[in-house]
Amino acid sequence: MKSPNPKIIVFLALAGVLAASSFLFTGCGGSGKDKSVTADSAQNIENKSLEAVPDKVVGLAKIDPEGKTIDLYPQVSGSIEAVKTKLSDIVQKGQVLFVIDHATEEANISKIQAQMQVQQAVIKNAAATLAKMKANAANAEKNYARVKKVYDQGADTKANLDDLKNEWTVALTDVTASEANVENARASLTELKTDLLLAQIALEKHFIKAPANGIILEVNTALGAEAGPGISLGSFAAESPMDAVTEIDELFADKVKLDQFAFIRKQGASDTLAEGRVVEVAPSLRQKSLFSDEVGKLEDRRVREVKVRLTKGQEKLLYGQRVECVIDVRK
């Protein structure tokens, strides 16, 4: 048997070394690749965490007047005699909007006014009587003084002096009684004036007026319809700034601050309709309430109510309109 060729042995040894080196190199390279993927995943997680805190938050909003919508309820019952307004009317404070039948109240006022005229005549007569009584008393006093002077000189009798003194006393009593009659007559007139004032107030309640300058949003009645304290005749918005009232989900509720910039857009749209600033932020969370169609429906999420005072573009919006409110929370 021949001995192995030394050259072949050397060749095989070199081949083994190269194979081992290749295996080790490949294993180290694969481990490096795994570490690279892990680092990339960590970076992606970090980026997603940063993206979870948005620059802007969005909530559905309702457009309201600053002073809210005012329902117009009468204080008295009766049938509608006149409707003096219509939808979208711009009205002034004190302007009559609705009139409820008031024939009874007018009749009562006429009755009181007639009684006042009679009472004024009574006062006039009582005053004339008082003047006459005062004149009688003054004359009786003069007669008594004249006779007393004569009596003191011994030229008249005591009986005559006593009679004149009695006449003077009676005259003074008549003056006192007449003064009381005048005061009573005047007091009765004062009572009638109070009755008249109350009757006029009662009459005024039949005229439903605008509580402030503003706009009519709804008219819920018509001529001849029944009216009463529990029946709304219409709704009214006072002249005031326009607000967007929105609800921000609890996940981002703590990001909303006063004076943050906000803008309004239609639902699903990108065009800005109006702009404003956050003016009110609720101090607590509560269940959703805006645009809730199902009474008593349970909500898993809670919200924070936010009010945005609009400063630009209000003319493009309508009261009660449903929009999206976008608040910049980077501040």
DRENDREN-180953 format. One record per residue (C-alpha): x negated, y, z; residue in three letters; residue number from 1. Coordinates in Angstrom, 3 decimals, decimal comma. Layout:
residues N
(kelum (X Y Z) 'Ala' NUM)
...
This chain:
residues 331
(kelum (0,000 0,000 0,000) 'Met' 1)
(kelum (-1,342 3,412 -1,000) 'Lys' 2)
(kelum (-1,824 6,204 1,518) 'Ser' 3)
(kelum (0,543 9,215 1,168) 'Pro' 4)
(kelum (-0,763 11,999 -0,940) 'Asn' 5)
(kelum (-1,919 14,819 1,367) 'Pro' 6)
(kelum (-0,537 17,447 -1,042) 'Lys' 7)
(kelum (2,937 15,938 -0,866) 'Ile' 8)
(kelum (2,843 15,935 2,937) 'Ile' 9)
(kelum (1,866 19,624 3,019) 'Val' 10)
(kelum (4,622 20,486 0,548) 'Phe' 11)
(kelum (7,265 18,683 2,601) 'Leu' 12)
(kelum (6,122 20,423 5,776) 'Ala' 13)
(kelum (6,349 23,847 4,174) 'Leu' 14)
(kelum (9,818 23,040 2,850) 'Ala' 15)
(kelum (10,978 22,109 6,354) 'Gly' 16)
(kelum (9,659 25,342 7,822) 'Val' 17)
(kelum (11,396 27,388 5,150) 'Leu' 18)
(kelum (14,700 25,571 5,715) 'Ala' 19)
(kelum (14,563 26,175 9,454) 'Ala' 20)
(kelum (13,767 29,849 8,956) 'Ser' 21)
(kelum (16,677 30,210 6,549) 'Ser' 22)
(kelum (19,066 28,619 9,051) 'Phe' 23)
(kelum (17,936 30,863 11,875) 'Leu' 24)
(kelum (18,199 33,986 9,700) 'Phe' 25)
(kelum (21,703 33,094 8,575) 'Thr' 26)
(kelum (22,872 32,494 12,155) 'Gly' 27)
(kelum (21,496 35,818 13,357) 'Cys' 28)
(kelum (23,085 37,624 10,414) 'Gly' 29)
(kelum (26,519 36,113 11,133) 'Gly' 30)
(kelum (26,346 37,208 14,761) 'Ser' 31)
(kelum (25,587 40,781 13,693) 'Gly' 32)
(kelum (28,579 40,780 11,385) 'Lys' 33)
(kelum (30,874 39,717 14,246) 'Asp' 34)
(kelum (29,570 42,551 16,435) 'Lys' 35)
(kelum (30,235 45,043 13,625) 'Ser' 36)
(kelum (33,885 43,922 13,301) 'Val' 37)
(kelum (34,412 44,246 17,057) 'Thr' 38)
(kelum (33,061 47,803 17,040) 'Ala' 39)
(kelum (35,330 48,720 14,124) 'Asp' 40)
(kelum (38,355 47,320 15,980) 'Ser' 41)
(kelum (37,525 49,363 19,077) 'Ala' 42)
(kelum (37,233 52,500 16,950) 'Gln' 43)
(kelum (40,621 51,780 15,341) 'Asn' 44)
(kelum (42,241 51,349 18,766) 'Ile' 45)
(kelum (40,727 54,640 19,910) 'Glu' 46)
(kelum (41,991 56,423 16,784) 'Asn' 47)
(kelum (45,496 55,006 17,274) 'Lys' 48)
(kelum (45,462 56,203 20,881) 'Ser' 49)
(kelum (44,628 59,708 19,701) 'Leu' 50)
(kelum (47,379 59,555 17,079) 'Glu' 51)
(kelum (49,913 58,650 19,834) 'Ala' 52)
(kelum (49,727 62,230 21,159) 'Val' 53)
(kelum (51,264 64,290 18,300) 'Pro' 54)
(kelum (50,737 67,970 17,566) 'Asp' 55)
(kelum (54,485 68,410 17,151) 'Lys' 56)
(kelum (57,571 66,830 18,683) 'Val' 57)
(kelum (60,969 66,670 17,024) 'Val' 58)
(kelum (64,453 66,519 18,465) 'Gly' 59)
(kelum (67,990 66,872 17,186) 'Leu' 60)
(kelum (69,337 70,315 18,052) 'Ala' 61)
(kelum (72,613 72,204 18,137) 'Lys' 62)
(kelum (72,852 75,887 17,275) 'Ile' 63)
(kelum (74,560 77,896 20,018) 'Asp' 64)
(kelum (74,986 81,560 20,946) 'Pro' 65)
(kelum (72,899 82,586 23,937) 'Glu' 66)
(kelum (76,000 83,027 26,072) 'Gly' 67)
(kelum (77,557 79,756 24,873) 'Lys' 68)
(kelum (80,959 79,466 23,217) 'Thr' 69)
(kelum (83,862 81,001 25,156) 'Ile' 70)
(kelum (87,329 79,447 24,990) 'Asp' 71)
(kelum (90,134 82,015 25,097) 'Leu' 72)
(kelum (92,765 80,946 27,644) 'Tyr' 73)
(kelum (95,771 83,119 28,591) 'Pro' 74)
(kelum (96,672 83,686 32,241) 'Gln' 75)
(kelum (100,421 83,594 31,589) 'Val' 76)
(kelum (102,910 81,393 29,776) 'Ser' 77)
(kelum (105,175 82,307 26,897) 'Gly' 78)
(kelum (105,498 82,190 23,140) 'Ser' 79)
(kelum (102,962 83,768 20,802) 'Ile' 80)
(kelum (104,400 87,037 19,516) 'Glu' 81)
(kelum (101,445 88,067 17,347) 'Ala' 82)
(kelum (98,079 86,735 16,143) 'Val' 83)
(kelum (95,859 89,699 15,393) 'Lys' 84)
(kelum (92,645 87,892 14,420) 'Thr' 85)
(kelum (91,327 85,163 12,134) 'Lys' 86)
(kelum (88,282 82,952 11,713) 'Leu' 87)
(kelum (84,926 84,739 11,439) 'Ser' 88)
(kelum (86,366 88,121 12,439) 'Asp' 89)
(kelum (83,802 90,440 14,010) 'Ile' 90)
(kelum (85,579 91,899 17,031) 'Val' 91)
(kelum (84,857 94,582 19,608) 'Gln' 92)
(kelum (85,194 94,341 23,374) 'Lys' 93)
(kelum (88,803 94,994 24,418) 'Gly' 94)
(kelum (90,237 94,376 20,949) 'Gln' 95)
(kelum (93,634 92,613 21,098) 'Val' 96)
(kelum (93,439 89,116 19,589) 'Leu' 97)
(kelum (96,734 87,482 20,622) 'Phe' 98)
(kelum (100,027 88,795 22,034) 'Val' 99)
(kelum (102,389 86,725 24,199) 'Ile' 100)
(kelum (106,071 87,675 24,509) 'Asp' 101)
(kelum (106,403 90,364 27,195) 'His' 102)
(kelum (109,987 91,686 27,056) 'Ala' 103)
(kelum (110,607 90,914 30,746) 'Thr' 104)
(kelum (107,471 92,764 31,821) 'Glu' 105)
(kelum (108,377 95,821 29,761) 'Glu' 106)
(kelum (111,884 95,851 31,274) 'Ala' 107)
(kelum (110,394 95,682 34,754) 'Asn' 108)
(kelum (108,118 98,614 34,000) 'Ile' 109)
(kelum (111,032 100,664 32,687) 'Ser' 110)
(kelum (113,008 99,900 35,854) 'Lys' 111)
(kelum (110,162 100,993 38,120) 'Ile' 112)
(kelum (109,605 104,171 36,132) 'Gln' 113)
(kelum (113,304 105,051 36,519) 'Ala' 114)
(kelum (113,064 104,437 40,275) 'Gln' 115)
(kelum (110,057 106,715 40,403) 'Met' 116)
(kelum (111,990 109,510 38,741) 'Gln' 117)
(kelum (114,783 109,127 41,295) 'Val' 118)
(kelum (112,278 109,110 44,126) 'Gln' 119)
(kelum (110,603 112,246 42,839) 'Gln' 120)
(kelum (114,016 113,964 42,997) 'Ala' 121)
(kelum (114,444 112,690 46,576) 'Val' 122)
(kelum (111,078 114,163 47,489) 'Ile' 123)
(kelum (112,030 117,466 45,915) 'Lys' 124)
(kelum (115,269 117,627 47,907) 'Asn' 125)
(kelum (113,529 116,591 51,108) 'Ala' 126)
(kelum (110,905 119,264 50,583) 'Ala' 127)
(kelum (113,623 121,889 50,034) 'Ala' 128)
(kelum (115,371 120,804 53,222) 'Thr' 129)
(kelum (112,095 121,008 55,097) 'Leu' 130)
(kelum (111,523 124,531 53,861) 'Ala' 131)
(kelum (115,024 125,501 55,017) 'Lys' 132)
(kelum (114,456 123,920 58,446) 'Met' 133)
(kelum (111,178 125,775 58,832) 'Lys' 134)
(kelum (112,919 129,040 57,961) 'Ala' 135)
(kelum (115,653 128,321 60,531) 'Asn' 136)
(kelum (113,049 127,527 63,158) 'Ala' 137)
(kelum (111,150 130,715 62,421) 'Ala' 138)
(kelum (114,362 132,756 62,683) 'Asn' 139)
(kelum (115,336 131,047 65,944) 'Ala' 140)
(kelum (111,901 131,804 67,356) 'Glu' 141)
(kelum (112,268 135,494 66,458) 'Lys' 142)
(kelum (115,726 135,712 68,080) 'Asn' 143)
(kelum (114,456 134,062 71,226) 'Tyr' 144)
(kelum (111,438 136,386 71,410) 'Ala' 145)
(kelum (113,637 139,485 70,882) 'Arg' 146)
(kelum (116,174 138,529 73,554) 'Val' 147)
(kelum (113,453 137,479 75,995) 'Lys' 148)
(kelum (111,889 140,928 75,687) 'Lys' 149)
(kelum (115,263 142,528 76,427) 'Val' 150)
(kelum (115,910 140,043 79,227) 'Tyr' 151)
(kelum (112,544 140,838 80,794) 'Asp' 152)
(kelum (113,680 144,478 80,872) 'Gln' 153)
(kelum (116,877 143,386 82,617) 'Gly' 154)
(kelum (119,166 144,232 79,722) 'Ala' 155)
(kelum (120,414 140,708 78,848) 'Asp' 156)
(kelum (121,674 137,598 80,597) 'Thr' 157)
(kelum (119,815 134,398 81,417) 'Lys' 158)
(kelum (122,534 132,319 79,782) 'Ala' 159)
(kelum (122,097 134,063 76,447) 'Asn' 160)
(kelum (118,331 133,588 76,636) 'Leu' 161)
(kelum (118,759 129,880 77,375) 'Asp' 162)
(kelum (121,129 129,434 74,421) 'Asp' 163)
(kelum (118,614 131,022 72,035) 'Leu' 164)
(kelum (115,840 128,861 73,428) 'Lys' 165)
(kelum (117,949 125,748 72,815) 'Asn' 166)
(kelum (118,649 126,864 69,236) 'Glu' 167)
(kelum (114,926 127,295 68,664) 'Trp' 168)
(kelum (114,193 123,827 70,118) 'Thr' 169)
(kelum (116,838 122,223 67,890) 'Val' 170)
(kelum (115,407 124,023 64,861) 'Ala' 171)
(kelum (111,928 122,683 65,653) 'Leu' 172)
(kelum (113,382 119,162 65,973) 'Thr' 173)
(kelum (115,039 119,564 62,575) 'Asp' 174)
(kelum (111,668 120,592 61,108) 'Val' 175)
(kelum (110,031 117,465 62,527) 'Thr' 176)
(kelum (112,802 115,266 61,128) 'Ala' 177)
(kelum (112,583 116,940 57,722) 'Ser' 178)
(kelum (108,816 116,465 57,646) 'Glu' 179)
(kelum (109,318 112,755 58,375) 'Ala' 180)
(kelum (111,865 112,536 55,554) 'Asn' 181)
(kelum (109,390 114,093 53,135) 'Val' 182)
(kelum (106,619 111,702 54,238) 'Glu' 183)
(kelum (108,911 108,697 53,907) 'Asn' 184)
(kelum (110,009 109,784 50,451) 'Ala' 185)
(kelum (106,406 110,261 49,383) 'Arg' 186)
(kelum (105,464 106,836 50,828) 'Ala' 187)
(kelum (108,275 105,247 48,826) 'Ser' 188)
(kelum (106,933 106,917 45,704) 'Leu' 189)
(kelum (103,452 105,574 46,481) 'Thr' 190)
(kelum (104,891 102,064 46,783) 'Glu' 191)
(kelum (106,626 102,478 43,449) 'Leu' 192)
(kelum (103,350 103,611 41,891) 'Lys' 193)
(kelum (101,704 100,455 43,240) 'Thr' 194)
(kelum (104,558 98,369 41,850) 'Asp' 195)
(kelum (104,116 100,090 38,500) 'Leu' 196)
(kelum (100,381 99,377 38,497) 'Leu' 197)
(kelum (100,981 95,702 39,269) 'Leu' 198)
(kelum (103,657 95,522 36,583) 'Ala' 199)
(kelum (101,277 97,068 34,064) 'Gln' 200)
(kelum (98,590 94,555 35,036) 'Ile' 201)
(kelum (101,114 91,754 34,551) 'Ala' 202)
(kelum (101,982 93,201 31,154) 'Leu' 203)
(kelum (98,295 93,424 30,178) 'Glu' 204)
(kelum (97,915 89,687 30,762) 'Lys' 205)
(kelum (100,188 89,141 27,766) 'His' 206)
(kelum (97,587 90,790 25,534) 'Phe' 207)
(kelum (94,570 88,481 25,147) 'Ile' 208)
(kelum (91,562 90,633 24,318) 'Lys' 209)
(kelum (87,969 90,052 23,245) 'Ala' 210)
(kelum (85,796 89,853 26,391) 'Pro' 211)
(kelum (82,820 91,364 24,553) 'Ala' 212)
(kelum (81,573 92,259 21,099) 'Asn' 213)
(kelum (81,281 89,080 19,064) 'Gly' 214)
(kelum (82,740 86,746 16,454) 'Ile' 215)
(kelum (85,836 84,529 16,370) 'Ile' 216)
(kelum (84,871 80,866 15,919) 'Leu' 217)
(kelum (88,299 79,212 16,104) 'Glu' 218)
(kelum (91,989 80,143 16,113) 'Val' 219)
(kelum (94,060 77,340 17,646) 'Asn' 220)
(kelum (97,522 78,909 17,742) 'Thr' 221)
(kelum (100,137 80,491 15,498) 'Ala' 222)
(kelum (103,141 82,813 15,661) 'Leu' 223)
(kelum (105,880 81,282 17,823) 'Gly' 224)
(kelum (103,665 78,635 19,411) 'Ala' 225)
(kelum (103,803 78,086 23,152) 'Glu' 226)
(kelum (100,925 79,462 25,213) 'Ala' 227)
(kelum (99,871 78,828 28,785) 'Gly' 228)
(kelum (96,904 78,853 31,168) 'Pro' 229)
(kelum (95,796 75,375 30,055) 'Gly' 230)
(kelum (96,110 75,998 26,318) 'Ile' 231)
(kelum (93,130 77,396 24,383) 'Ser' 232)
(kelum (94,182 79,994 21,836) 'Leu' 233)
(kelum (90,769 80,029 20,169) 'Gly' 234)
(kelum (87,043 80,250 20,751) 'Ser' 235)
(kelum (84,679 83,181 20,677) 'Phe' 236)
(kelum (80,927 83,780 20,608) 'Ala' 237)
(kelum (79,598 86,940 22,186) 'Ala' 238)
(kelum (77,174 89,067 20,210) 'Glu' 239)
(kelum (73,833 87,663 21,382) 'Ser' 240)
(kelum (70,622 85,981 20,224) 'Pro' 241)
(kelum (70,980 82,532 18,662) 'Met' 242)
(kelum (69,575 79,459 20,418) 'Asp' 243)
(kelum (68,705 75,944 19,328) 'Ala' 244)
(kelum (69,398 73,495 22,159) 'Val' 245)
(kelum (67,476 70,261 21,689) 'Thr' 246)
(kelum (66,617 67,098 23,600) 'Glu' 247)
(kelum (63,041 65,789 23,626) 'Ile' 248)
(kelum (62,385 62,114 24,328) 'Asp' 249)
(kelum (60,865 61,339 27,719) 'Glu' 250)
(kelum (57,715 59,972 26,038) 'Leu' 251)
(kelum (56,674 63,497 25,013) 'Phe' 252)
(kelum (58,851 65,584 27,348) 'Ala' 253)
(kelum (55,930 66,715 29,501) 'Asp' 254)
(kelum (54,187 68,214 26,461) 'Lys' 255)
(kelum (56,825 70,925 25,989) 'Val' 256)
(kelum (56,003 74,280 27,611) 'Lys' 257)
(kelum (57,521 77,741 27,691) 'Leu' 258)
(kelum (56,681 80,079 24,793) 'Asp' 259)
(kelum (55,586 77,278 22,451) 'Gln' 260)
(kelum (56,297 77,965 18,781) 'Phe' 261)
(kelum (59,161 76,053 17,194) 'Ala' 262)
(kelum (60,906 75,945 13,846) 'Phe' 263)
(kelum (64,238 74,659 12,593) 'Ile' 264)
(kelum (64,901 72,517 9,544) 'Arg' 265)
(kelum (67,769 70,483 8,176) 'Lys' 266)
(kelum (67,842 66,809 9,085) 'Gln' 267)
(kelum (65,461 64,866 6,886) 'Gly' 268)
(kelum (64,229 68,024 5,135) 'Ala' 269)
(kelum (60,880 69,804 5,325) 'Ser' 270)
(kelum (61,828 73,387 4,505) 'Asp' 271)
(kelum (61,833 75,768 7,476) 'Thr' 272)
(kelum (65,163 77,534 8,061) 'Leu' 273)
(kelum (64,377 79,521 11,205) 'Ala' 274)
(kelum (61,655 80,109 13,774) 'Glu' 275)
(kelum (61,529 80,868 17,465) 'Gly' 276)
(kelum (59,967 80,230 20,863) 'Arg' 277)
(kelum (60,757 77,909 23,752) 'Val' 278)
(kelum (62,548 79,974 26,425) 'Val' 279)
(kelum (63,983 77,300 28,722) 'Glu' 280)
(kelum (62,781 73,835 29,731) 'Val' 281)
(kelum (64,820 71,597 32,010) 'Ala' 282)
(kelum (63,037 70,628 35,244) 'Pro' 283)
(kelum (64,243 67,014 35,030) 'Ser' 284)
(kelum (65,170 64,246 32,628) 'Leu' 285)
(kelum (68,720 63,089 31,977) 'Arg' 286)
(kelum (70,699 60,887 29,642) 'Gln' 287)
(kelum (71,228 62,022 26,094) 'Lys' 288)
(kelum (74,287 64,209 25,638) 'Ser' 289)
(kelum (73,955 66,131 22,377) 'Leu' 290)
(kelum (75,979 64,591 19,544) 'Phe' 291)
(kelum (76,982 61,648 21,718) 'Ser' 292)
(kelum (79,995 60,113 19,974) 'Asp' 293)
(kelum (80,634 57,283 22,408) 'Glu' 294)
(kelum (81,708 58,359 25,890) 'Val' 295)
(kelum (80,102 56,232 28,575) 'Gly' 296)
(kelum (77,557 54,671 26,234) 'Lys' 297)
(kelum (74,425 53,666 28,140) 'Leu' 298)
(kelum (71,116 55,074 26,904) 'Glu' 299)
(kelum (67,813 53,306 27,486) 'Asp' 300)
(kelum (65,835 56,472 26,877) 'Arg' 301)
(kelum (66,059 59,696 28,845) 'Arg' 302)
(kelum (65,512 63,189 27,503) 'Val' 303)
(kelum (64,543 66,693 28,549) 'Arg' 304)
(kelum (66,743 69,578 27,435) 'Glu' 305)
(kelum (64,866 72,423 25,777) 'Val' 306)
(kelum (66,222 75,766 24,573) 'Lys' 307)
(kelum (64,552 77,636 21,711) 'Val' 308)
(kelum (65,380 81,332 21,194) 'Arg' 309)
(kelum (65,438 81,996 17,443) 'Leu' 310)
(kelum (63,712 85,163 16,245) 'Thr' 311)
(kelum (63,689 84,672 12,488) 'Lys' 312)
(kelum (66,076 83,123 9,965) 'Gly' 313)
(kelum (69,190 83,039 12,175) 'Gln' 314)
(kelum (71,322 84,220 9,271) 'Glu' 315)
(kelum (70,729 80,848 7,572) 'Lys' 316)
(kelum (72,352 78,905 10,404) 'Leu' 317)
(kelum (75,877 78,359 11,714) 'Leu' 318)
(kelum (77,054 77,960 15,292) 'Tyr' 319)
(kelum (77,452 74,281 16,112) 'Gly' 320)
(kelum (75,221 73,214 13,210) 'Gln' 321)
(kelum (73,236 70,002 13,696) 'Arg' 322)
(kelum (69,581 70,460 12,793) 'Val' 323)
(kelum (66,084 69,257 13,645) 'Glu' 324)
(kelum (63,960 71,307 16,028) 'Cys' 325)
(kelum (60,192 70,911 15,671) 'Val' 326)
(kelum (58,078 72,169 18,588) 'Ile' 327)
(kelum (54,329 72,745 18,324) 'Asp' 328)
(kelum (52,936 71,268 21,555) 'Val' 329)
(kelum (49,264 72,023 20,951) 'Arg' 330)
(kelum (49,373 75,081 23,196) 'Lys' 331)
